[in-house]
Amino acid sequence: MKTIKFLALALAVAMLVFAFASCKSTPKHTLTATVTVTAPDDPIVLNYSTTIEYPEGETITVLDVVRQALDEMEIKYELDENSDGLALGFDSITTTEGTVYKVGYTDAEQQYIGMWSYTVNDVVPDAGRAGKNPATDGSKIVFTYEVASVEELSQTP
């Protein structure tokens, strides 16, 4: 009986040793960014600093950074995803008071559309969605909820 207990203990120790040995320490990087999320007359998040630790070779997107800030502040959101399940941006963000800022028509007559836009370091990206554009260390990311009339949008070149 003692032999079986000893063998079981030795096997458990060996498994732990191999498990730790197989876990190679991959170099970690950190990215710190400042996040602001606003809606008209509603500062949802103001200048919140968040840090993400990630393995070498992984790309952190603008959306990853903002999602982490919202998660840390326990602010609810829904994502806009493509057919492959890749998160591209926000479909809605709900304030801690319960106000929902959702992409889409904001009135019954469908004359106004609400949408999220963003800047990185005060610059509107040339192209791409927040879920595809990479973030960099020290970035200042601002998401803004805007409402525009369908008429205004149809006149925009």
C-alpha positions as CSV (number, residue, x, y, z in Angstrom):
1,M,0.0,0.0,0.0
2,K,2.9,2.4,0.9
3,T,4.4,1.6,-2.5
4,I,1.3,2.6,-4.4
5,K,1.0,5.9,-2.4
6,F,4.6,6.6,-3.1
7,L,4.3,5.9,-6.8
8,A,1.1,8.0,-7.0
9,L,2.9,10.9,-5.3
10,A,6.0,10.5,-7.5
11,L,3.8,10.5,-10.6
12,A,2.0,13.6,-9.5
13,V,5.3,15.4,-8.8
14,A,6.6,14.3,-12.2
15,M,3.5,15.6,-14.0
16,L,3.9,19.0,-12.2
17,V,7.5,19.2,-13.1
18,F,6.8,18.5,-16.8
19,A,3.9,20.8,-16.8
20,F,6.0,23.7,-15.5
21,A,8.9,22.8,-17.9
22,S,6.6,22.9,-20.9
23,C,5.2,26.3,-20.1
24,K,7.7,28.4,-21.8
25,S,7.8,32.0,-20.6
26,T,6.8,34.0,-23.6
27,P,7.9,37.6,-23.5
28,K,5.1,39.9,-22.4
29,H,4.5,43.4,-23.6
30,T,2.3,46.1,-22.1
31,L,0.3,48.8,-23.7
32,T,-1.1,51.7,-21.7
33,A,-3.7,54.0,-23.3
34,T,-6.2,56.7,-22.1
35,V,-9.8,56.1,-23.0
36,T,-12.7,58.6,-23.2
37,V,-16.2,57.6,-24.2
38,T,-18.8,60.3,-24.6
39,A,-22.3,60.9,-25.9
40,P,-24.1,64.3,-26.2
41,D,-24.1,65.9,-22.8
42,D,-23.1,62.5,-21.2
43,P,-19.5,61.8,-20.3
44,I,-19.5,58.0,-20.0
45,V,-15.8,57.6,-19.4
46,L,-13.3,60.5,-19.1
47,N,-9.6,60.0,-19.5
48,Y,-9.5,56.5,-18.0
49,S,-6.0,54.9,-18.1
50,T,-5.9,51.2,-18.8
51,T,-3.0,48.8,-19.3
52,I,-3.1,45.6,-21.3
53,E,-0.5,42.9,-21.0
54,Y,-0.1,40.7,-24.1
55,P,2.2,38.1,-25.6
56,E,4.8,39.1,-28.2
57,G,3.4,38.9,-31.7
58,E,-0.2,39.6,-30.7
59,T,-1.8,42.8,-32.0
60,I,-4.0,44.8,-29.6
61,T,-6.7,46.8,-31.4
62,V,-8.3,50.1,-30.5
63,L,-11.5,48.1,-29.7
64,D,-9.5,45.8,-27.3
65,V,-8.3,48.8,-25.3
66,V,-11.8,50.4,-25.0
67,R,-13.4,47.1,-24.2
68,Q,-10.9,46.6,-21.4
69,A,-11.6,50.1,-20.0
70,L,-15.4,49.5,-20.1
71,D,-15.0,46.1,-18.5
72,E,-12.8,47.5,-15.7
73,M,-15.4,50.2,-15.1
74,E,-18.3,47.7,-15.3
75,I,-20.0,49.5,-18.2
76,K,-22.1,47.3,-20.3
77,Y,-21.8,47.1,-24.1
78,E,-22.7,45.1,-27.1
79,L,-20.4,44.5,-30.1
80,D,-20.9,44.8,-33.8
81,E,-19.5,41.6,-35.2
82,N,-18.9,40.4,-38.8
83,S,-20.2,37.0,-40.1
84,D,-17.0,35.3,-38.8
85,G,-17.6,36.6,-35.2
86,L,-14.8,39.2,-35.4
87,A,-15.7,42.2,-33.2
88,L,-15.5,45.4,-35.4
89,G,-16.9,48.1,-33.1
90,F,-19.7,48.8,-30.7
91,D,-23.4,48.3,-31.4
92,S,-24.3,49.9,-28.1
93,I,-22.9,51.2,-24.8
94,T,-25.1,51.5,-21.7
95,T,-24.2,54.0,-19.1
96,T,-24.2,53.1,-15.4
97,E,-27.4,55.1,-15.1
98,G,-29.0,52.8,-17.8
99,T,-29.0,55.1,-20.8
100,V,-28.4,53.1,-24.0
101,Y,-26.5,54.6,-26.9
102,K,-27.2,52.3,-29.8
103,V,-26.2,52.3,-33.5
104,G,-29.2,52.8,-35.8
105,Y,-32.3,54.9,-36.1
106,T,-33.0,57.0,-33.1
107,D,-36.6,58.0,-34.0
108,A,-39.8,56.3,-35.2
109,E,-39.7,58.2,-38.5
110,Q,-36.2,57.0,-39.2
111,Q,-34.9,60.5,-39.9
112,Y,-31.9,60.3,-37.5
113,I,-29.2,57.8,-37.1
114,G,-27.0,57.2,-34.0
115,M,-23.4,56.0,-34.6
116,W,-20.1,55.6,-32.7
117,S,-17.0,57.2,-34.2
118,Y,-13.5,57.4,-32.8
119,T,-10.2,59.1,-32.9
120,V,-6.8,58.1,-31.9
121,N,-4.5,60.9,-30.7
122,D,-7.0,63.4,-32.0
123,V,-6.9,61.9,-35.5
124,V,-9.8,60.2,-37.3
125,P,-8.4,57.0,-38.8
126,D,-8.1,57.0,-42.6
127,A,-9.9,53.6,-42.8
128,G,-10.8,50.6,-40.8
129,R,-12.9,49.7,-37.9
130,A,-11.8,49.8,-34.3
131,G,-11.7,46.0,-34.1
132,K,-9.1,46.0,-36.9
133,N,-7.0,49.1,-36.3
134,P,-4.0,48.5,-34.0
135,A,-3.5,50.5,-30.8
136,T,-0.1,51.7,-29.7
137,D,1.4,52.4,-26.3
138,G,0.5,55.9,-25.1
139,S,-2.6,56.3,-27.3
140,K,-5.4,58.6,-26.5
141,I,-8.6,57.0,-27.7
142,V,-11.9,58.9,-27.8
143,F,-15.2,57.2,-28.8
144,T,-18.0,59.6,-29.4
145,Y,-21.7,58.8,-30.0
146,E,-23.2,61.1,-32.6
147,V,-26.6,61.5,-34.1
148,A,-27.0,62.8,-37.7
149,S,-30.0,63.2,-39.9
150,V,-30.4,60.8,-42.8
151,E,-30.6,63.9,-45.0
152,E,-27.2,65.2,-43.8
153,L,-25.6,61.8,-44.4
154,S,-27.0,61.5,-47.9
155,Q,-25.4,64.8,-48.8
156,T,-22.0,63.9,-47.5
157,P,-19.6,63.1,-50.4
